[in-house]
Structure formats: C-alpha cells, structure tokens
Amino acid sequence: MEVTSKNKVLSPIHLPCPDMAGCANPNPELTQKSLQWVARCLKHVRQLKKNKPTSRHIPARFARVKGGAA
C-alpha cells in the first residue's frame, strides 16, 4: 500500500476494497430491488409506530402519589 502526503491512511481497514460488492460493476436492477426492500421495511416500521398506543396504563399498586411518603 502506498501512502502519499495527500491521503494518509493509518489503518488499511478503512480503505475500500476494489472488489467490494456493489463497487465494481454495480447492477441497477439489484439496486432498485434493494431500494424497494428498504422502502417496504420503513413503511412497516412506520405502521408499527403509528399503531403504538400513546398512553400506558399503570396499575394502582405501582403508581406513586405526588407529595406522599416514599
């Protein structure tokens, strides 16, 4: 590995591999499928958050009274 004064690399783990999947010869069809999959996952998570109840019932035996003895 050659290190020049412009781009000092202290650890080779931070260099991208030239044969890293998706970096060499990217497939536009697979990229679109991946983007659609991520969109579906985000939609699902948003639905889960949307349907989540906003208030939670605390049973009386666990509720603390304000100003009471602890």
N, C-alpha and C positions, 0 to 999 in steps of 0.2 A: 504494500500500500504506500502510495506516495503522498506526502503531506506538503502542501505549499503554504506560503505565508498568507494567502487569501482565505483558504478554508482549512483551519486547523481542526483536526479530528482527534480527540483524546481517547475515544473508545471506538473500536471498529463495529461494535454492536449498533451504533447509531447511523451507520451508513446503509442506504437501501441496497438490497441485492439486485443485480441486473436481471436475474431470472425470477424475481419475486412475482407471485401470481397476480395478474392484472396489470403489471407494469410493462411487460413485454407482450406485444400483440393483444391488446385488450379486445374482448368480444362485445360489441354493442348490444347484442341480443341478451347475453348474460347480465350485462349491466342494467338493462331495462327490467329484467326479471328480478334482480336484486332490489332495485328501487321500488318496484311494486310490492315486493315482500315486506320491505321496511315500512311502506305506507300502510299496508294491512295491519302490521303489528302496532304501529302508532295509533291507528283507528281503534283497534281492540283495547289498548291501554286507556285511551281517552274515554271509551264507553265504560270501562270499569270504574274510572274516577268519577264519571258523570253519575253513575248509578249508586255510588257510595253514599250512605247516609251522612248528613252533615252534623247531626247531633247524636250524642251517645247517652243512653240511659244508664245512670249509676244507681245501683241498689242502695236503699236507705242505710243498710248496715255498713256501707263503705263511704257514704257521704259525710263530710265533716261540716259541722255547724260553725258559721262565722261567729267569732267572738267567744266561742265555748272553750272549755278546757281541753287541752290536747292530750 
